[in-house]
Amino acid sequence: MRLRRSRAAANAAWLMAGKLAHMVLTFLIGLVTARYLGAAHYGLLQYAAAYGAFFAALCTLGLHAVLVKRFVDRPDEAGVTIGTALVLRAASSFLSAGVIVAVTAILDRDEPLTRAVAALYCVGLIVQAADTMKDWFQARLQSKYYTLAALASCALAAGYQALLVLTGKDVRWFALALAVDYAVLGVIMLLVYRRQGGRRLSFSGEMARGLLRESAGFIVSGLMVSIYAATDRLMLKQMAGETAVAYYALAAAFSTSGAFAISAIIDSMTPDILRQHQTDRALYERSNRRLYAIVFYASLGLSAAIALAAPWLIRTLYGDAYRPAAGVLRIVVWYTAFSYLGGARNAWLVCEGKQRYLQLLSAAAAALNVGLNGLLIPVRGASGAALASLATQIFTTMVLPFLIPALRPNGKLMLDAILLRGVLPNRREGA
């Protein structure tokens, strides 16, 4: 038990250190890019990224939680699992890219630059399938290899964008940065996988059908999540212009910039929760409460700090051109605490076989978010989109589960965690 906890702690440390370094690199190059492009062109880049976020569920096929569990339960099938998942994700990404190009050709038919940026961004969506191998390393508590590979690819992508700034390239070149990042990551991860004794990659039609059956709930729910995660920027572009998109996207990205540690903790604690479900029910429930408590209070503290410093941060880092983003940031930053609680819930859903309820949760959230955006954006612009996102996340995470009998046990675990009930270890666990 202590050895496993030690490995989990080391794995979490690697994830947190890597995400911190990745965050710093991404933040710095994003800062330079935003200043260089200006609000209008930066807004176009974020508009293209919103399409990527909208189709994220189709590109990833909701396989993350399913793959981690499969690697834990069936380690000997890793080669065929990875190969099959890669093929599935590449195919779905090609399809998504085609849809994005077609949609922008209709909605933005009089804006050739907008259509070009969206099409070039799609290249990155296709290459992003290489990220699938991360789940194998996570399941083996060897995230340090993925962390180092991700840092190397991020550094090269940042260097690429810095070169674009130095040589005066336009926004279309910046749309290819995602492709550069994931292309490098894919090559490095494949090499490390082979050096770690990974089995030969192969494809299985039978496994493909099995993976799609297991992830179906995550695909549909992920699509609903994508709707309320991306429609704010898509609706802002059509209703308020690309500058409003820039303000909102900058605030939304800044609000989560310090949440690298929270995401790393979720990723690192998930394998142990999956194992404890099979061996110790009491410990399994306590681990879920611990995870929720850590996620909620760490996010809340981070949100408070950012909200207080928002005007100074935006003015100092991005300049007066982005000053309206400060008000947006003060609203949307509170979204983080509830958003990461929803992400932490996935391990419980997988263990309890409740994935199908994600569809109901996410469909309700998507409908609420679109409706609130339609009401608030015309009145408040980017701040209206921020209010819509915050209200939707609170309702989805803390209210709606209590209205669904099958999810009430998880709602109670979350409420206990927020009230710090049953979170501290007992003597038996500490032995």
Sequence and secondary structure as in RCSB ss.txt:
>XXXX:A:sequence
MRLRRSRAAANAAWLMAGKLAHMVLTFLIGLVTARYLGAAHYGLLQYAAAYGAFFAALCTLGLHAVLVKRFVDRP
DEAGVTIGTALVLRAASSFLSAGVIVAVTAILDRDEPLTRAVAALYCVGLIVQAADTMKDWFQARLQSKYYTLAA
LASCALAAGYQALLVLTGKDVRWFALALAVDYAVLGVIMLLVYRRQGGRRLSFSGEMARGLLRESAGFIVSGLMV
SIYAATDRLMLKQMAGETAVAYYALAAAFSTSGAFAISAIIDSMTPDILRQHQTDRALYERSNRRLYAIVFYASL
GLSAAIALAAPWLIRTLYGDAYRPAAGVLRIVVWYTAFSYLGGARNAWLVCEGKQRYLQLLSAAAAALNVGLNGL
LIPVRGASGAALASLATQIFTTMVLPFLIPALRPNGKLMLDAILLRGVLPNRREGA
>XXXX:A:secstr
 HHHHHHHHHHHHHHHHHHHHHHHHHHHHHHHHHHHHHHHHHHHHHHHHHHHHHTHHHHHTT HHHHHHHHHH G
GGHHHHHHHHHHHHHHHHHHHHHHHHHHHHHHTTT HHHHHHHHHHHHHHHHGGGGGGHHHHHHTT HHHHHHHH
HHHHHHHHHHHHHHHHHT  HHHHTTHHHHHHHHHHHHHHHHHHHTT       HHHHHHHHHHHHHHHHHHHHH
HHHHHHHHHHHHHHH HHHHHHHHHHHHHHTTTTHHHHHHHHHHHHHHHHHHHH HHHHHHHHHHHHHHHHHHHH
HHHHHHHHHHHHHHHHHH GGGTTHHHHHHHHTTHHHHHHHHHHTHHHHHHHT TTHHHHHHHHHHHHHHHHHHH
HHHHHTHHHHHHHHHHHHHIIIIIGGGGSGGGHHHHHHHHHHHTT S S  HHHH 
